[in-house]
Structures are given as C-alpha cells and as structure tokens.
C-alpha cells in the first residue's frame, strides 16, 4: 500500500473475492485490513468484478459495503481529476 502511494498507483478490490460463495478463507478480514491501510495512506481504490458470467459485470454489491469512500471509479469527477483529463 505504501509503495502504491509512492507511485500513485490505484489498487483493486474484486467483488467476486468478497462473495459469500467464495472458496477463499479470510478474504473479508484481509480486505478490511487492506482498505484500512489504503485509507491511512490515502491510496485510491478501483472496483473490479472479476466477472466470469455476463450477469456479474458491473455488479459491486459486496465491494460497495466496504469501500465506497475510497473507490475512484464510483465517482466520475474523481476519475477525471486523478488522470488529469
């Protein structure tokens, strides 16, 4: 997270990783820690769906619960500002 801040790199959180149906153990707790560090160091986040089926594209149900304030691709004006476009 510190290195991402130094290099002005966006970090990603995938919605599918936070699904209750995921086989990954401890993901929610790990993501919470990860996001706390992002908030502490002012690192911006981009949401991803990691979709493997068309119905999941653009669905961020699980991610939104945790990171709305850090997500850059949730707010159009913040994307424009970040990339200077």
C-alpha positions in Angstrom: 0.0 0.0 0.0 2.8 2.4 0.8 4.5 1.6 -2.5 1.3 2.2 -4.4 1.1 5.6 -2.7 4.6 6.5 -3.7 4.0 5.5 -7.3 0.4 7.0 -7.5 -1.0 3.5 -8.4 -4.6 2.6 -7.9 -5.3 -0.7 -6.1 -8.1 -3.1 -7.0 -10.7 -4.9 -4.9 -12.7 -7.5 -6.7 -16.4 -8.0 -5.9 -16.2 -11.8 -6.5 -13.5 -12.1 -3.8 -15.9 -10.8 -1.2 -18.8 -13.1 -2.3 -20.1 -15.3 0.5 -19.8 -18.1 -2.0 -16.0 -17.7 -2.4 -13.7 -20.6 -1.5 -11.1 -18.2 -0.2 -10.9 -18.2 3.6 -10.4 -14.9 5.5 -10.9 -12.7 2.4 -13.3 -10.2 4.1 -11.0 -9.7 7.0 -8.0 -9.4 4.8 -9.7 -6.8 2.6 -10.8 -4.8 5.6 -7.2 -4.6 6.8 -6.0 -3.8 3.2 -8.6 -1.0 3.0 -7.7 0.4 6.4 -4.1 0.8 5.2 -5.4 2.4 1.9 -7.4 4.9 3.9 -4.5 5.6 6.3 -2.1 6.3 3.4 -4.5 7.9 1.1 -4.3 5.2 -1.6 -7.2 5.2 -4.0 -9.1 2.1 -5.0 -10.7 0.8 -8.2 -13.5 -1.7 -8.0 -13.5 -4.8 -10.2 -16.0 -7.6 -10.7 -13.7 -10.3 -12.0 -16.8 -11.4 -13.9 -16.9 -14.8 -15.4 -20.6 -14.5 -16.4 -22.3 -11.6 -18.1 -24.8 -11.1 -15.2 -22.0 -10.1 -12.8 -20.5 -7.3 -15.0 -20.8 -4.0 -13.2 -22.3 -5.6 -10.0 -20.4 -4.4 -6.9 -22.8 -5.4 -4.2 -20.1 -6.9 -1.9 -17.4 -4.3 -2.5 -19.7 -1.3 -2.1 -20.4 -2.3 1.5 -16.7 -1.9 2.4 -15.1 0.8 0.4 -17.4 3.4 -1.2 -15.4 6.3 0.1 -12.1 5.1 -1.4 -13.4 3.9 -4.7 -12.3 6.1 -7.6 -14.4 4.5 -10.3 -17.6 5.1 -8.3 -17.3 8.9 -8.9 -16.8 10.2 -12.4 -15.3 13.5 -11.4 -12.6 11.8 -9.3 -11.5 9.6 -12.3 -11.2 12.8 -14.4 -9.2 14.5 -11.6 -6.9 11.5 -11.0 -6.0 11.1 -14.7 -6.0 14.8 -15.4 -8.4 14.5 -18.3 
